[in-house]
Amino acid sequence: MPDSLLTQLFSLEGQVAVVTGGTGVLGGAMVRGLAGAGARVGVLGRRRERAEEVVAAVAEGGGEGLALPADVLDKAQLAGALESVLARWGRIDILVNAAGGNVPAATLTDDTTVFDLPQDAFRQVFDLNLLGTLLPTQVFGAAMARRESAGGAAPRGSVVNISSMAAQRTLTRVIGYSAAKAAVDNFTRWMATELARRYGGGLRVNAIAPGFFVGDQNRALLLNPDGGLTARGQTIVDHTPAGRFGEPDELVSTLLWLCSPGASFVNGVVVPVDGGFSAFSGV
Ligand SMILES: NC(=O)c1ccc[n+]([C@@H]2O[C@H](COP(=O)([O-])OP(=O)(O)OC[C@H]3O[C@@H](n4cnc5c(N)ncnc54)[C@H](OP(=O)(O)O)[C@@H]3O)[C@@H](O)[C@H]2O)c1
């Protein structure tokens, strides 16, 4: 395939992206991937210093980033982040909703049953993953939709949500996280339909459902301090036909594809990137 066709299909040159959870393990890999494809990238998370480190790493690679310290559950802070992006770059084309994760108190242990599950913890994990996806989509998505009036052209933009293997099939213990990520899948399809019907097919919403990757919050669940697998980590690897955890950079090509001009007719899908986990019955 000639380079020019590849560029035409997949280049994000000149585009502006915001990655919530860009301060995390998977979001950080996505920031670097988007920057490598030519996008200028806002790194959104609550930890300002960490966001600045990620931006510095992007600059070292020859890219351009902007630290956006903000909480995804605070709409005023998100509006401030959007203002910073528009002041710096004047546009927003891509939003990746990677902020999220589990809340330990919403996870069952050997000593707790589902009947003991604290309501507050369930609400907290639901808020982080579902509201934490809805609110940035409202703030940054509205700016994508508004571009119609600015240039006269139909609005364009791509939102990519981060789901999980927990959304479709039961993963033991993580009851609240599973319900919240299932809601993210539904929200992805709902928003894809709503935005395309109301603003035209140039505004798209899709999701990636990662398999198992070692992140900051699940490291202790998957790996022992000596680096060996925990019993749960071993079960996961046994149910992953690839026979290993994923590497964060292995999410990048799917992300670039979903954001790229080449995916202009891809809308409302949840793409598993899981080494075959979701395809395997375990037998
Ligand atoms: N690792 C996996 O195997 C896996 C599998 C499937 C799905 N996922 C999903 O992938 C996403 C990233 O996970 P990860 O493994 O990379 O975890 P991680 O390293 O712990 O990253 C989580 C990110 O979420 C951000 N965050 C949390 N609460 C926030 C808030 N209220 N406001 C703004 N940002 C907030 C954190 O940033 P600050 O601390 O700076 O706020 C951090 O950047 C999550 O949605 C997770 O559910 C992970």
The ligand as a MOL file (V3000), in Angstrom:
LIG
                    3D

  0  0  0     0  0            999 V3000
M  V30 BEGIN CTAB
M  V30 COUNTS 48 52 0 0 0
M  V30 BEGIN ATOM
M  V30 1 N -5.6090 -2.2170 33.0330 0
M  V30 2 C -6.5070 -3.0190 32.5360 0
M  V30 3 O -6.3070 -4.2440 32.4200 0
M  V30 4 C -7.8130 -2.4770 32.0360 0
M  V30 5 C -8.6620 -3.3580 31.3610 0
M  V30 6 C -9.8640 -2.8760 30.8680 0
M  V30 7 C -10.2120 -1.5690 31.0370 0
M  V30 8 N -9.3770 -0.7250 31.7130 0 CHG=1
M  V30 9 C -9.7960 0.6690 31.8200 0
M  V30 10 O -8.7980 1.4770 31.2330 0
M  V30 11 C -8.8100 2.7600 31.8530 0
M  V30 12 C -7.4010 3.1070 32.3320 0
M  V30 13 O -6.9940 2.1410 33.2830 0
M  V30 14 P -5.4660 1.9030 33.7010 0
M  V30 15 O -5.2840 0.4390 33.8510 0
M  V30 16 O -4.5760 2.6730 32.8060 0 CHG=-1
M  V30 17 O -5.4870 2.4880 35.1850 0
M  V30 18 P -4.6270 3.6370 35.8730 0
M  V30 19 O -3.2120 3.5830 35.4550 0
M  V30 20 O -4.9590 3.5630 37.3280 0
M  V30 21 O -5.2930 4.9630 35.2680 0
M  V30 22 C -6.5170 5.4660 35.7160 0
M  V30 23 C -6.6140 6.8870 35.2520 0
M  V30 24 O -7.8820 7.4370 35.6040 0
M  V30 25 C -7.6550 8.7460 36.0970 0
M  V30 26 N -8.7240 9.1220 37.0080 0
M  V30 27 C -9.2700 8.3810 38.0240 0
M  V30 28 N -10.2240 9.0930 38.6360 0
M  V30 29 C -10.2830 10.2900 38.0070 0
M  V30 30 C -11.0650 11.4600 38.1930 0
M  V30 31 N -12.0240 11.5320 39.1310 0
M  V30 32 N -10.8520 12.5090 37.3670 0
M  V30 33 C -9.8920 12.4630 36.4130 0
M  V30 34 N -9.1340 11.3840 36.1850 0
M  V30 35 C -9.3220 10.3200 36.9820 0
M  V30 36 C -6.3080 8.6800 36.8110 0
M  V30 37 O -5.7210 9.9620 36.8270 0
M  V30 38 P -5.4410 10.8440 38.1490 0
M  V30 39 O -5.0990 9.9130 39.2550 0
M  V30 40 O -4.3210 11.7520 37.7280 0
M  V30 41 O -6.7150 11.5960 38.3800 0
M  V30 42 C -5.5370 7.7910 35.8540 0
M  V30 43 O -4.9830 8.5650 34.8270 0
M  V30 44 C -9.8490 2.6820 32.9690 0
M  V30 45 O -11.0840 3.1620 32.4860 0
M  V30 46 C -9.9650 1.1920 33.2340 0
M  V30 47 O -11.2140 0.8470 33.7740 0
M  V30 48 C -8.1800 -1.1480 32.2140 0
M  V30 END ATOM
M  V30 BEGIN BOND
M  V30 1 1 1 2
M  V30 2 2 2 3
M  V30 3 1 2 4
M  V30 4 1 4 5
M  V30 5 2 4 48
M  V30 6 2 5 6
M  V30 7 1 6 7
M  V30 8 2 7 8
M  V30 9 1 8 9
M  V30 10 1 8 48
M  V30 11 1 9 10
M  V30 12 1 9 46
M  V30 13 1 10 11
M  V30 14 1 11 12
M  V30 15 1 11 44
M  V30 16 1 12 13
M  V30 17 1 13 14
M  V30 18 2 14 15
M  V30 19 1 14 16
M  V30 20 1 14 17
M  V30 21 1 17 18
M  V30 22 2 18 19
M  V30 23 1 18 20
M  V30 24 1 18 21
M  V30 25 1 21 22
M  V30 26 1 22 23
M  V30 27 1 23 24
M  V30 28 1 23 42
M  V30 29 1 24 25
M  V30 30 1 25 26
M  V30 31 1 25 36
M  V30 32 1 26 27
M  V30 33 1 26 35
M  V30 34 2 27 28
M  V30 35 1 28 29
M  V30 36 1 29 30
M  V30 37 2 29 35
M  V30 38 1 30 31
M  V30 39 2 30 32
M  V30 40 1 32 33
M  V30 41 2 33 34
M  V30 42 1 34 35
M  V30 43 1 36 37
M  V30 44 1 36 42
M  V30 45 1 37 38
M  V30 46 2 38 39
M  V30 47 1 38 40
M  V30 48 1 38 41
M  V30 49 1 42 43
M  V30 50 1 44 45
M  V30 51 1 44 46
M  V30 52 1 46 47
M  V30 END BOND
M  V30 END CTAB
M  END
